[in-house]
Amino acid sequence: MPLYMDRHDIPGASAADVAQAHVADLAMESKYGVEFLTYWFDPDHGKAFCLAKAPGPESLASVHREAHGLIPGEIISVSEDNVLRFLGALGNQADDRQLTSSFKTILFTDLEGSTSLLHDVGQAAFMELLGEHDRIIRRALVTSGGREVKHTGDGIMASFDTVESGLRGALAIRDGFAARMASGATPALRVRIGVAAGEPVDRDGDLFGSTVNLASRICDAADAGEILVSDTVRDLAVDSEFLLDDGETRIVKGFADPIHVYRLSNHRD
């Protein structure tokens, strides 16, 4: 389905008001064949923006009209590339005077054998492959509501507001690389993924703290093509749509004792 971005002019609205309206949209979206991906709120200018897949702009407007009556002032068709560029720019607008902490799910990816791949194909070809790698991950983040925090050189760090969206993002990333492999594209690109959840410190758009460190180390401990998650993620997802195994202990760099990790395989049937 096409991608659309809309703008709502809502002076005087609060972040809670916008969040409540978004929840109402989600409850109504299936009736009109719409899939909301994410939204943004600019309290200083009283504007909210939604990103959604929809059969057409009229379907998107119908959801808003029936859900809460906040009709968008403008709806535009957007390309995936433009959205990815916009999301990247958005992540650079944080106020460095702000220091906040709230629950997040943190995801790290790591490209297997990136140094060897660079040596084998050369710098120019490697940069093209890295761009393809980035697009697969960023596409998955857009569809799962994730935010790219930073590029790590041969991987990406992302954050999600919920465990469920983080696990959906992890599976979307894995499936994106699997689809590339199934298409016969060479050389193979294989990524490992680590996921942890907690309350990282957020400053100037970057995230810090033990949750971030744990997600990074779990990613390092994963095998290529594997998604490993922390015990907190597993506990919060135990009754959800996701299939997680019984877990195992692995040695993780930077931790004195082995830690328990769980392998995410798929959605439940």
KOLDREN-701694 format. One line per 8 residues: their letters; for each residue x, y, z of N, C-alpha, C. Coordinates in nm, 4 decimals. Each point is the difference from the previous one (the first is absolute). Layout:
residues N
A) X:Y:Z:X:Y:Z:X:Y:Z  ...
END
This chain:
residues 269
MPLYMDRH) 0.0834:-0.1198:0.0000:-0.0834:0.1198:0.0000:0.0872:0.1253:0.0000  -0.0530:0.1097:-0.0536:0.0760:0.1257:0.0003:0.0214:0.0531:0.1418  0.1049:0.0795:0.0134:0.0293:0.0674:0.1263:-0.0516:0.1429:-0.0046  -0.0597:0.0445:0.1109:-0.0493:0.1364:0.0101:0.0453:0.0619:0.1320  0.0219:0.1303:-0.0032:0.0238:0.0769:0.1208:-0.1050:0.1107:0.0063  -0.0592:0.0182:0.1157:-0.0991:0.1063:0.0136:0.0391:0.0971:0.1101  -0.0651:0.1174:-0.0018:0.0276:0.1043:0.0987:-0.1305:0.0428:0.0655  0.0029:0.0044:0.1336:-0.1144:0.0475:0.0771:0.0393:0.1295:0.0714
DIPGASAA) -0.0795:0.1035:-0.0164:0.0222:0.1257:0.0715:-0.0863:-0.0013:0.1256  0.0644:-0.0158:0.1163:-0.0738:-0.0176:0.1259:0.0611:0.0879:0.1101  -0.0098:0.1315:-0.0123:0.0567:0.0888:0.1029:-0.0636:-0.0269:0.1358  0.0832:-0.0022:0.1033:-0.0485:-0.0224:0.1349:-0.0071:-0.1459:0.0413  0.0229:-0.0918:-0.0931:-0.0037:-0.1428:0.0334:0.1249:-0.0389:0.0781  -0.0133:-0.1019:0.0819:0.1133:-0.0524:0.0766:0.0488:-0.1294:-0.0631  0.1173:-0.0448:0.0440:0.0534:-0.1271:-0.0488:-0.0942:-0.1147:0.0338  -0.0634:0.0077:0.1190:-0.0951:-0.1044:0.0397:-0.1213:-0.0009:-0.0927
DVAQAHVA) -0.0458:0.1184:-0.0410:-0.1131:0.0085:-0.0925:0.0336:-0.0687:-0.1329  0.1190:0.0280:-0.0494:0.0411:-0.0566:-0.1285:0.0172:-0.1518:0.0115  0.0589:-0.0446:0.1096:0.0168:-0.1444:0.0209:-0.1358:-0.0699:0.0060  -0.0961:0.0611:0.0674:-0.1336:-0.0585:0.0091:-0.0664:-0.0073:-0.1379  0.0182:0.1042:-0.0798:-0.0552:-0.0006:-0.1347:0.0641:-0.1095:-0.0852  0.1306:-0.0199:0.0179:0.0693:-0.1051:-0.0757:-0.0538:-0.1381:0.0378  -0.0240:-0.0228:0.1285:-0.0570:-0.1275:0.0438:-0.1375:-0.0216:-0.0635  -0.0808:0.1070:-0.0076:-0.1308:-0.0094:-0.0644:0.0134:-0.0332:-0.1487
DLAMESKY) 0.1012:0.0585:-0.0651:0.0254:-0.0318:-0.1405:0.0322:-0.1485:-0.0174  0.0847:-0.0527:0.0874:0.0398:-0.1404:-0.0099:-0.1198:-0.0931:0.0145  -0.0955:0.0394:0.0846:-0.1183:-0.0824:0.0203:-0.0916:0.0001:-0.1213  0.0130:0.1012:-0.0854:-0.0907:0.0169:-0.1134:0.0651:-0.0344:-0.1338  0.1337:-0.0161:-0.0031:0.0714:-0.0056:-0.1270:-0.0422:-0.1165:-0.0894  -0.0262:-0.1177:0.0593:-0.0309:-0.1177:-0.0816:-0.1307:0.0163:-0.0768  -0.0926:0.0780:0.0511:-0.1292:0.0204:-0.0665:0.0187:0.0621:-0.1381  0.1038:0.0840:-0.0139:0.0227:0.0702:-0.1257:0.1262:-0.0483:-0.0728
GVEFLTYW) 0.0580:-0.1106:0.0468:0.1179:-0.0548:-0.0657:0.1241:0.0835:0.0144  0.0091:0.0750:0.1121:0.1137:0.0891:0.0254:0.0926:-0.0638:0.1030  0.1286:0.0247:-0.0124:0.0976:-0.0471:0.0988:0.0855:0.1183:0.0439  -0.0231:0.0471:0.1239:0.0791:0.1107:0.0533:0.1365:-0.0525:0.0433  0.1054:0.0704:-0.0409:0.1369:-0.0421:0.0301:0.0585:0.0769:0.1176  -0.0198:0.1311:0.0030:0.0496:0.0797:0.1111:-0.0614:0.1392:-0.0095  0.0265:0.0830:0.1004:-0.0465:0.1379:-0.0033:0.1003:0.0875:0.0736  -0.0083:0.1315:-0.0233:0.0848:0.0968:0.0679:-0.0864:0.1154:0.0483
FDPDHGKA) 0.0427:0.0645:0.1064:-0.0745:0.1139:0.0540:0.0961:0.1155:0.0241  -0.0362:0.1175:-0.0510:0.0770:0.1227:0.0194:-0.0819:0.0927:0.0893  0.0213:-0.0059:0.1335:-0.0835:0.0793:0.0911:0.0222:0.1502:-0.0146  0.1193:0.0404:-0.0412:0.0287:0.1426:-0.0125:-0.0853:0.0663:-0.1082  -0.0305:-0.0771:-0.1056:-0.0772:0.0563:-0.1106:-0.1412:-0.0595:-0.0087  -0.0346:-0.0892:0.0932:-0.1335:-0.0578:0.0011:-0.0316:-0.0820:-0.1233  0.0957:-0.0844:-0.0404:-0.0193:-0.0812:-0.1197:0.0349:-0.1457:0.0300  -0.0765:-0.0897:-0.0592:0.0279:-0.1433:0.0088:0.0075:-0.0562:-0.1408
FCLAKAPG) 0.0842:-0.1013:-0.0179:0.0201:-0.0610:-0.1309:-0.0131:-0.1512:0.0143  -0.0678:-0.0621:-0.0946:-0.0159:-0.1454:0.0005:0.0634:-0.0583:-0.1258  0.0615:-0.1170:0.0139:0.0512:-0.0753:-0.1132:-0.0768:-0.1304:-0.0067  -0.0579:-0.0297:-0.1165:-0.0856:-0.1179:-0.0100:0.0014:-0.0561:-0.1410  -0.0276:-0.1290:-0.0096:-0.0295:-0.0635:-0.1276:-0.1516:0.0014:-0.0158  -0.0472:0.0344:-0.1179:-0.1439:0.0091:-0.0215:-0.0325:-0.0220:-0.1468  -0.1210:-0.0499:-0.0303:-0.0402:-0.0143:-0.1412:-0.0024:0.1337:-0.0718  -0.0312:0.1075:0.0724:-0.0037:0.1333:-0.0576:-0.0174:0.1028:0.1095
PESLASVH) 0.0179:0.1279:-0.0296:-0.0114:0.1032:0.1036:-0.1374:0.0061:0.0635  -0.1050:-0.0323:-0.0765:-0.1339:0.0054:0.0566:-0.0196:-0.1046:0.1103  0.0659:-0.1152:-0.0142:-0.0093:-0.1029:0.1046:0.0650:0.0483:0.1284  0.1145:0.0661:-0.0133:0.0705:0.0531:0.1160:-0.0847:0.1057:0.0705  -0.0603:0.0902:-0.0783:-0.0849:0.1036:0.0589:-0.1219:-0.0605:0.0680  -0.0543:-0.1078:-0.0564:-0.1190:-0.0632:0.0577:0.0289:-0.0589:0.1371  0.1194:-0.0591:0.0166:0.0367:-0.0531:0.1314:0.0017:0.1121:0.1028  0.0681:0.1091:-0.0323:0.0082:0.1124:0.0931:-0.1390:0.0565:0.0312
REAHGLIP) -0.0820:0.0118:-0.1020:-0.1329:0.0588:0.0184:-0.0829:-0.0847:0.0972  0.0036:-0.1311:-0.0188:-0.0821:-0.0868:0.0839:0.0621:-0.0242:0.1370  0.1336:-0.0021:0.0076:0.0672:-0.0320:0.1264:-0.0096:0.1139:0.1003  0.0210:0.1238:-0.0470:0.0043:0.1122:0.0945:-0.0404:0.1341:-0.0595  -0.0227:0.0056:-0.1302:-0.0461:0.1229:-0.0626:0.1074:0.1000:-0.0358  0.1268:-0.0338:0.0239:0.1100:0.0915:-0.0335:0.0396:-0.0215:-0.1460  -0.0610:0.0729:-0.0893:0.0240:-0.0180:-0.1428:0.1332:0.0648:-0.0376  0.0851:-0.0697:-0.0733:0.1289:0.0596:-0.0374:-0.0170:0.1183:-0.0936
GEIISVSE) 0.0856:0.1010:0.0197:-0.0019:0.1154:-0.0881:0.0631:-0.0289:-0.1336  0.0875:-0.1003:-0.0036:0.0686:-0.0351:-0.1245:0.0399:-0.1463:0.0061  -0.0126:-0.0689:-0.1110:0.0464:-0.1379:-0.0140:0.0840:-0.0066:-0.1264  0.1233:-0.0474:0.0128:0.0873:-0.0097:-0.1173:0.0507:-0.1425:-0.0158  0.0190:-0.0398:-0.1229:0.0628:-0.1280:-0.0298:0.1510:0.0153:0.0155  0.0643:-0.0971:0.0645:0.1442:0.0074:0.0225:0.0651:-0.1295:-0.0459  0.1255:0.0098:-0.0384:0.0762:-0.1188:-0.0373:0.0724:-0.0542:0.1214  0.0306:-0.1270:-0.0056:0.0715:-0.0625:0.1118:0.1353:0.0661:0.0220
DNVLRFLG) 0.0721:0.0320:-0.1069:0.1311:0.0631:0.0144:-0.0103:0.1352:0.0691  -0.1035:0.0791:-0.0377:-0.0164:0.1304:0.0624:-0.0325:-0.0133:0.1486  -0.0815:-0.0994:0.0342:-0.0343:-0.0222:0.1399:0.1240:-0.0373:0.0794  0.0830:-0.0861:-0.0561:0.1215:-0.0414:0.0705:0.0927:0.1183:0.0216  0.0102:0.0885:-0.1003:0.0839:0.1190:0.0170:-0.0585:0.0924:0.1059  -0.1332:0.0121:0.0001:-0.0668:0.0849:0.0984:0.0214:-0.0531:0.1409  -0.0137:-0.1317:0.0177:0.0182:-0.0594:0.1320:0.1420:0.0211:0.0496  0.0973:-0.0104:-0.0925:0.1375:0.0229:0.0400:0.0227:0.1421:0.0454
ALGNQADD) -0.0602:0.0968:-0.0681:0.0135:0.1404:0.0383:-0.0696:0.0269:0.1316  -0.1137:-0.0644:0.0196:-0.0763:0.0204:0.1219:0.0802:-0.0387:0.1231  0.0819:-0.1035:-0.0138:0.0756:-0.0455:0.1144:0.1083:0.0955:0.0444  0.0271:0.1056:-0.0793:0.1061:0.0939:0.0342:-0.0526:0.1289:0.0625  -0.1307:0.0046:0.0354:-0.0587:0.1241:0.0444:-0.0195:0.0086:0.1507  0.0559:-0.0934:0.0762:-0.0191:0.0011:0.1440:0.0717:0.1178:0.0642  -0.0543:0.0486:0.1083:0.0597:0.1095:0.0759:0.1050:-0.0582:0.0940  0.1255:0.0423:-0.0150:0.1059:-0.0603:0.0813:-0.0087:0.0436:0.1463
RQLTSSFK) -0.0953:0.0862:0.0327:-0.0182:0.0357:0.1399:-0.0935:-0.0971:0.0704  -0.0664:-0.0852:-0.0759:-0.0951:-0.0922:0.0584:0.0680:-0.1306:0.0358  -0.0346:-0.0539:0.1137:0.0514:-0.1283:0.0450:-0.1168:-0.0772:0.0570  -0.0452:-0.1054:-0.0687:-0.1189:-0.0717:0.0418:0.0281:-0.1489:0.0081  -0.0852:-0.0699:0.0730:0.0096:-0.1442:0.0105:-0.1402:-0.0577:-0.0033  -0.0243:-0.0959:-0.0903:-0.1289:-0.0656:-0.0076:0.0214:-0.1386:-0.0586  -0.0997:-0.0848:0.0168:0.0133:-0.1388:-0.0443:0.0107:-0.0072:-0.1521  0.0992:-0.0720:-0.0467:0.0200:-0.0202:-0.1428:0.0472:-0.1433:-0.0245
TILFTDLE) -0.0260:-0.0465:-0.1195:0.0601:-0.1239:-0.0478:0.1113:0.0376:-0.0967  0.1198:-0.0506:0.0262:0.1185:0.0361:-0.0782:0.0412:-0.1178:-0.0864  0.0273:0.0282:-0.1258:0.0397:-0.1038:-0.0956:0.1314:0.0394:-0.0664  0.0910:-0.0965:-0.0088:0.1247:0.0179:-0.0741:0.0073:-0.1043:-0.1111  0.0538:0.0417:-0.1136:0.0329:-0.0951:-0.1053:0.1504:0.0052:-0.0250  0.0517:-0.1077:-0.0554:0.1427:-0.0061:-0.0338:0.0155:-0.0854:-0.1244  0.0685:0.0521:-0.0999:0.0227:-0.0713:-0.1255:0.1150:-0.0982:0.0173  -0.0266:-0.1263:-0.0234:0.1017:-0.1033:0.0158:0.1141:0.0206:-0.1001
GSTSLLHD) 0.1229:-0.0107:0.0504:0.1167:-0.0002:-0.0874:0.0180:0.1247:-0.0832  -0.0343:0.1173:0.0551:0.0073:0.1224:-0.0794:0.1434:0.0322:-0.0419  0.0955:-0.0249:0.0873:0.1402:0.0289:-0.0337:0.0478:-0.0883:-0.1146  -0.0331:-0.1285:0.0062:0.0378:-0.0919:-0.1081:-0.0708:0.0357:-0.1296  -0.1270:0.0415:0.0113:-0.0755:0.0380:-0.1187:0.0623:0.1216:-0.0673  0.0418:0.0975:0.0800:0.0666:0.1186:-0.0546:0.1263:-0.0401:-0.0744  0.0764:-0.0900:0.0581:0.1247:-0.0454:-0.0624:-0.0283:-0.0740:-0.1300  -0.1073:-0.0802:-0.0028:-0.0286:-0.0832:-0.1170:-0.0533:0.0801:-0.1186
VGQAAFME) -0.0850:0.0979:0.0257:-0.0678:0.0686:-0.1113:0.0549:0.1386:-0.0293  0.0766:0.0557:0.0910:0.0517:0.1347:-0.0193:-0.0929:0.1057:0.0577  0.0548:0.1190:0.0190:-0.0734:0.1035:0.0721:-0.1250:0.0461:-0.0736  0.0082:0.0235:-0.1310:-0.1146:0.0518:-0.0738:-0.1167:-0.0980:0.0030  0.0286:-0.1272:-0.0276:-0.1056:-0.1009:0.0015:-0.0538:-0.0203:0.1408  0.0898:0.0089:0.0981:-0.0440:-0.0172:0.1384:-0.0970:0.1105:0.0407  0.0269:0.1230:-0.0402:-0.0890:0.1102:0.0346:-0.1375:-0.0175:-0.0639  -0.0039:-0.0545:-0.1213:-0.1290:-0.0291:-0.0631:-0.0753:-0.1074:0.0787
LLGEHDRI) 0.0722:-0.1036:0.0420:-0.0628:-0.1063:0.0792:-0.0477:0.0534:0.1345  0.0796:0.0885:0.0599:-0.0396:0.0581:0.1280:-0.1257:0.0851:-0.0161  -0.0107:0.0712:-0.1119:-0.1210:0.0765:-0.0258:-0.1212:-0.0904:-0.0136  0.0172:-0.1135:-0.0649:-0.1096:-0.0967:-0.0116:-0.0372:-0.0546:0.1378  0.1009:-0.0313:0.0785:-0.0195:-0.0457:0.1382:-0.0792:0.1034:0.0801  0.0375:0.1266:-0.0123:-0.0679:0.1058:0.0751:-0.1459:0.0132:-0.0416  -0.0261:-0.0095:-0.1303:-0.1379:0.0155:-0.0471:-0.0897:-0.1117:0.0515  0.0511:-0.1219:0.0049:-0.0796:-0.1118:0.0519:-0.0378:0.0254:0.1453
IRRALVTS) 0.0964:0.0439:0.0807:-0.0268:0.0232:0.1415:-0.0918:0.1196:0.0190  0.0249:0.1080:-0.0704:-0.0825:0.1198:0.0171:-0.1427:-0.0222:-0.0478  -0.0171:-0.0805:-0.1035:-0.1348:-0.0336:-0.0450:-0.0737:-0.0755:0.1116  0.0693:-0.0916:0.0654:-0.0615:-0.0750:0.1094:-0.0344:0.0913:0.1175  0.0845:0.0986:0.0272:-0.0276:0.0927:0.1096:-0.1229:0.0842:-0.0297  -0.0155:0.0434:-0.1243:-0.1173:0.0793:-0.0357:-0.1270:-0.0814:0.0197  -0.0007:-0.1244:-0.0455:-0.1218:-0.0803:0.0072:-0.0322:-0.0467:0.1417  0.1001:-0.0003:0.0889:-0.0242:-0.0477:0.1370:-0.0020:0.1121:0.1027
GGREVKHT) 0.0160:0.1248:-0.0441:-0.0056:0.1118:0.0933:0.1265:0.0209:0.0798  0.1143:-0.0450:-0.0512:0.1264:0.0197:0.0699:0.0654:0.1319:-0.0367  0.0930:0.0440:0.0833:0.0771:0.1218:-0.0253:0.1471:-0.0344:-0.0073  0.0632:0.0357:-0.1098:0.1445:-0.0199:-0.0103:0.0695:0.0975:0.0929  0.0799:-0.0530:0.0909:0.0744:0.0843:0.0927:0.1337:0.0390:-0.0610  0.0696:-0.0980:-0.0555:0.1276:0.0311:-0.0647:0.0462:-0.1184:-0.0831  0.0880:0.0317:-0.0933:0.0658:-0.1012:-0.0817:0.1315:-0.0349:0.0673  0.0298:-0.1284:0.0096:0.1208:-0.0430:0.0710:0.1134:-0.0379:-0.0942
GDGIMASF) -0.0160:0.0253:-0.1280:0.1037:-0.0342:-0.0966:-0.0350:-0.1242:-0.0783  -0.0323:-0.1097:0.0710:-0.0446:-0.1221:-0.0668:-0.1292:-0.0509:0.0639  -0.0765:0.0913:0.0533:-0.1279:-0.0346:0.0607:-0.0744:0.1263:0.0387  -0.1170:-0.0194:0.0588:-0.0846:0.1118:0.0400:-0.0545:-0.0249:0.1399  -0.0053:0.1052:0.0794:-0.0651:-0.0023:0.1305:-0.1338:0.0696:-0.0140  -0.1054:-0.0631:0.0509:-0.1345:0.0562:-0.0102:-0.0721:-0.0135:0.1327  -0.1022:0.0831:0.0198:-0.0811:-0.0085:0.1201:-0.1474:-0.0099:-0.0379  -0.0768:-0.0619:0.0881:-0.1431:-0.0194:-0.0187:-0.0699:0.0328:0.1312
DTVESGLR) -0.1239:0.0443:-0.0115:-0.0749:0.0359:0.1203:-0.0545:-0.1203:0.0743  -0.0120:-0.1140:-0.0669:-0.0532:-0.1208:0.0638:0.0858:-0.1203:-0.0354  -0.0095:-0.1033:0.0813:0.0681:-0.1261:-0.0303:-0.0566:-0.0601:-0.1274  -0.1316:0.0048:-0.0147:-0.0631:-0.0610:-0.1173:0.0497:0.0628:-0.1302  0.0060:0.1332:-0.0042:0.0475:0.0645:-0.1225:0.1473:-0.0308:-0.0245  0.0782:-0.0125:0.1069:0.1401:-0.0366:-0.0154:0.0176:-0.1389:-0.0585  -0.0814:-0.0943:0.0454:0.0089:-0.1362:-0.0528:-0.0513:-0.0063:-0.1435  -0.1040:0.0776:-0.0298:-0.0457:0.0058:-0.1389:0.1099:0.0576:-0.0892
GALAIRDG) 0.0702:0.1021:0.0508:0.1095:0.0578:-0.0763:0.1120:-0.0995:-0.0243  0.0341:-0.0762:0.1038:0.1062:-0.1000:-0.0139:-0.0359:-0.1037:-0.1056  -0.1243:-0.0481:0.0027:-0.0426:-0.0993:-0.0985:-0.0040:0.0599:-0.1402  -0.0425:0.1259:-0.0108:-0.0046:0.0648:-0.1316:0.1403:0.0153:-0.0580  0.0974:0.0324:0.0848:0.1383:0.0100:-0.0459:0.0494:-0.1364:-0.0468  -0.0209:-0.1019:0.0828:0.0431:-0.1355:-0.0375:-0.0644:-0.0437:-0.1310  -0.1310:0.0252:-0.0129:-0.0712:-0.0432:-0.1200:0.0454:0.0789:-0.1231  0.0374:0.1269:0.0203:0.0489:0.0794:-0.1117:0.1286:-0.0558:-0.0579
FAARMASG) 0.0909:-0.0415:0.0859:0.1252:-0.0588:-0.0484:-0.0233:-0.1397:-0.0563  -0.0959:-0.0736:0.0566:-0.0327:-0.1321:-0.0545:-0.0582:0.0127:-0.1403  -0.0831:0.1026:-0.0214:-0.0574:0.0215:-0.1327:0.1088:0.0356:-0.1004  0.0979:0.0782:0.0438:0.1119:0.0340:-0.0890:0.0759:-0.1258:-0.0394  0.0248:-0.0864:0.0981:0.0727:-0.1236:-0.0275:-0.0798:-0.0890:-0.0950  -0.1324:-0.0072:0.0212:-0.0852:-0.0834:-0.0847:-0.0035:0.0504:-0.1430  0.0232:0.1307:-0.0189:-0.0015:0.0573:-0.1347:0.1258:-0.0355:-0.0787  0.0991:-0.0571:0.0691:0.1246:-0.0375:-0.0656:0.1058:0.1080:-0.0016
ATPALRVR) -0.0239:0.1104:0.0699:0.0973:0.1086:0.0042:0.1291:-0.0460:0.0663  0.1117:0.0436:-0.0536:0.1308:-0.0359:0.0557:0.0845:0.1266:0.0122  0.0977:-0.0024:0.0897:0.0245:-0.1035:0.1001:-0.1070:0.0010:0.1086  -0.0046:-0.1067:0.0784:-0.0989:-0.0107:0.1058:0.0260:0.1053:0.1084  -0.1083:0.0580:0.0515:0.0074:0.0915:0.1139:-0.0778:-0.0641:0.1144  0.0696:-0.0265:0.1082:-0.0640:-0.0656:0.1147:0.0231:0.0865:0.1249  -0.1068:0.0248:0.0733:0.0110:0.0835:0.1192:-0.0407:-0.0776:0.1244  0.0615:0.0362:0.1098:-0.0414:-0.0481:0.1317:-0.0746:0.1132:0.0677
IGVAAGEP) -0.0944:-0.0344:0.0883:-0.0851:0.1004:0.0634:-0.0097:-0.0283:0.1490  0.0151:0.1036:0.0820:-0.0164:-0.0099:0.1442:-0.1017:0.1008:0.0483  -0.0854:-0.0404:0.0937:-0.1077:0.0861:0.0491:-0.0036:-0.0045:0.1525  -0.0100:0.1163:0.0631:-0.0150:0.0109:0.1460:-0.0998:0.1110:0.0282  -0.0527:0.0029:0.1208:-0.1005:0.1004:0.0358:0.0279:0.0535:0.1393  -0.0284:0.1277:0.0200:0.0206:0.0641:0.1289:-0.0166:0.1494:-0.0125  0.0702:0.0742:0.0823:-0.0122:0.1454:0.0013:0.1357:0.0647:-0.0298  0.0344:0.0107:-0.1270:0.1259:0.0664:-0.0350:-0.0100:0.1493:0.0241
VDRDGDLF) 0.1135:0.0636:0.0113:0.0059:0.1454:0.0100:0.0040:0.0573:-0.1408  -0.0870:0.0969:-0.0254:-0.0122:0.0615:-0.1322:0.0535:0.1426:0.0078  0.1068:0.0242:-0.0757:0.0548:0.1352:-0.0038:0.0415:0.0344:-0.1423  -0.0507:0.1113:-0.0492:0.0366:0.0502:-0.1323:-0.0266:-0.1046:-0.1079  -0.1087:-0.0769:0.0160:-0.0383:-0.0973:-0.1002:0.0735:-0.1317:0.0092  0.1000:-0.0112:0.0872:0.0736:-0.1240:0.0175:-0.0446:-0.0656:0.1297  0.0192:-0.1307:0.0099:-0.0407:-0.0761:0.1173:0.1221:-0.0634:0.0645  -0.0001:-0.0024:0.1343:0.1129:-0.0513:0.0765:-0.0527:-0.0865:0.1146
GSTVNLAS) 0.0910:-0.0737:0.0630:-0.0353:-0.0719:0.1212:0.0083:-0.1506:-0.0152  -0.0352:-0.0696:0.1081:0.0176:-0.1448:0.0063:-0.0861:-0.0744:-0.1016  -0.1201:0.0499:-0.0283:-0.0862:-0.0670:-0.0980:0.0635:0.0034:-0.1381  0.0570:0.1146:-0.0359:0.0673:0.0128:-0.1291:0.1204:-0.0929:-0.0061  0.0790:-0.0018:0.1071:0.1177:-0.0880:0.0027:-0.0400:-0.1466:-0.0133  -0.1085:-0.0374:0.0698:-0.0439:-0.1389:-0.0053:-0.0462:-0.0380:-0.1398  -0.0784:0.0848:-0.0641:-0.0468:-0.0302:-0.1356:0.1173:-0.0157:-0.0964  0.1008:0.0864:0.0141:0.1172:-0.0084:-0.0855:0.0754:-0.1305:0.0216
RICDAADA) 0.0170:-0.0376:0.1263:0.0754:-0.1229:0.0304:-0.0777:-0.1247:-0.0409  -0.1323:0.0033:0.0135:-0.0808:-0.1134:-0.0447:0.0114:-0.0152:-0.1514  0.0013:0.1125:-0.0708:0.0201:-0.0050:-0.1445:0.1341:-0.0647:-0.0330  0.1035:0.0387:0.0710:0.1327:-0.0585:-0.0228:-0.0001:-0.1512:0.0226  -0.0825:-0.0457:0.0945:-0.0028:-0.1425:0.0348:-0.0835:-0.0833:-0.0959  -0.0832:0.0647:-0.0806:-0.0883:-0.0727:-0.0917:0.0779:-0.0520:-0.1198  -0.0503:-0.1069:-0.0589:0.0543:-0.0494:-0.1256:-0.0633:0.0764:-0.1156  0.0633:-0.0030:-0.1158:-0.0558:0.0681:-0.1169:-0.1369:-0.0577:-0.0333
GEILVSDT) -0.0958:0.0876:-0.0240:-0.1358:-0.0433:-0.0289:-0.0837:-0.0268:0.1221  0.0572:0.0197:0.1185:-0.0679:-0.0329:0.1257:-0.0449:0.1270:0.0709  -0.1154:-0.0084:0.0667:-0.0507:0.1083:0.0839:0.0001:-0.0487:0.1434  0.0789:0.0647:0.0865:0.0031:-0.0332:0.1417:-0.0560:0.1163:0.0799  -0.0746:-0.0328:0.1066:-0.0612:0.1046:0.0825:0.0337:-0.0246:0.1465  -0.0110:0.1043:0.0791:0.0297:-0.0087:0.1430:-0.1149:-0.0634:0.0763  0.0252:-0.0313:0.1283:-0.1049:-0.0604:0.0816:-0.1166:0.0962:0.0228  0.0279:0.1293:0.0091:-0.1090:0.0972:0.0166:-0.0913:0.0007:-0.1217
VRDLAVDS) 0.0586:-0.0021:-0.1182:-0.0801:-0.0044:-0.1225:-0.0833:-0.1273:-0.0027  0.0623:-0.1109:0.0339:-0.0721:-0.1273:-0.0008:-0.1162:0.0024:0.0982  0.0224:0.0526:0.1193:-0.1064:0.0043:0.1007:-0.1177:0.0849:-0.0459  0.0282:0.1110:-0.0656:-0.1064:0.0899:-0.0439:-0.0705:-0.0509:-0.1256  0.0618:-0.0945:-0.0703:-0.0585:-0.0514:-0.1233:-0.0533:-0.1422:0.0147  -0.0004:-0.0537:0.1218:-0.0304:-0.1413:0.0189:-0.1413:-0.0360:-0.0451  -0.0952:0.0903:0.0147:-0.1384:-0.0285:-0.0411:-0.0375:0.0704:-0.1297  0.0989:0.0397:-0.0769:-0.0254:0.0769:-0.1221:-0.0021:-0.0926:-0.1212
EFLLDDGE) 0.0046:0.0634:-0.1175:-0.0084:-0.0732:-0.1268:0.1312:-0.0646:-0.0400  0.1060:0.0181:0.0779:0.1337:-0.0381:-0.0449:0.0450:-0.1323:0.0607  0.0739:-0.0766:-0.0796:0.0537:-0.1277:0.0432:0.1431:0.0172:0.0483  0.0232:-0.0306:0.1282:0.1327:0.0066:0.0591:0.0322:-0.1363:0.0599  0.1269:-0.0412:-0.0125:0.0351:-0.1320:0.0534:0.0201:0.0059:0.1512  0.0455:-0.1098:0.0590:0.0151:-0.0085:0.1457:0.1264:0.0686:0.0504  0.0821:0.0455:-0.0912:0.1166:0.0769:0.0393:0.1228:-0.0832:0.0301  0.1126:0.0698:0.0094:0.1275:-0.0630:0.0342:0.0924:0.1073:0.0535
TRIVKGFA) 0.1067:-0.0419:0.0634:0.0978:0.0968:0.0492:0.1114:0.0159:-0.1033  0.0446:0.1224:-0.0144:0.1106:0.0277:-0.0904:0.0968:0.0963:0.0674  0.1250:-0.0142:-0.0341:0.1019:0.0916:0.0481:-0.0113:0.1295:-0.0792  -0.0136:0.1106:0.0704:-0.0185:0.1289:-0.0647:0.1119:0.0929:0.0441  0.0673:0.0601:-0.0957:0.1104:0.0903:0.0279:-0.0464:0.1144:0.0897  0.0793:0.0297:0.1030:-0.0321:0.1098:0.0889:-0.0828:-0.0396:0.1198  -0.0441:-0.1263:0.0076:-0.0771:-0.0495:0.1128:0.0783:-0.1119:0.0680  0.0132:0.0097:0.1303:0.0830:-0.0957:0.0737:-0.0563:-0.1412:-0.0068
DPIHVYRL) -0.1328:-0.0118:0.0060:-0.0643:-0.1312:-0.0013:-0.0757:-0.0209:-0.1301  -0.0182:-0.1259:-0.0411:-0.0831:-0.0269:-0.1181:-0.1410:0.0550:0.0218  -0.0655:0.0402:-0.1059:-0.1366:0.0513:0.0115:-0.0954:-0.0915:-0.0763  -0.1257:0.0053:0.0379:-0.1017:-0.0818:-0.0651:-0.0573:0.0769:-0.1175  -0.0037:-0.0620:-0.1163:-0.0570:0.0612:-0.1193:-0.0993:-0.0970:-0.0628  -0.0913:0.0563:-0.0786:-0.1054:-0.0785:-0.0627:-0.0011:0.0277:-0.1497  -0.0234:-0.1044:-0.0765:0.0012:0.0126:-0.1459:-0.1420:0.0253:-0.0487  -0.0161:0.1075:-0.0775:-0.1281:0.0312:-0.0634:-0.0030:-0.0678:-0.1345
SNHRD) -0.1039:-0.0844:-0.0219:-0.0063:-0.0741:-0.1255:-0.1033:0.0567:-0.0955  -0.1196:0.0323:0.0500:-0.1046:0.0473:-0.0904:-0.1213:0.0454:0.0785  -0.1050:0.0370:-0.0735:-0.1299:0.0227:0.0621:-0.0641:-0.1346:0.0291  -0.0885:-0.0042:0.0973:-0.0787:-0.1207:0.0238:-0.0981:-0.0189:-0.1165  -0.0297:-0.1251:-0.0326:-0.0986:-0.0298:-0.1051:-0.1398:0.0393:0.0472
END
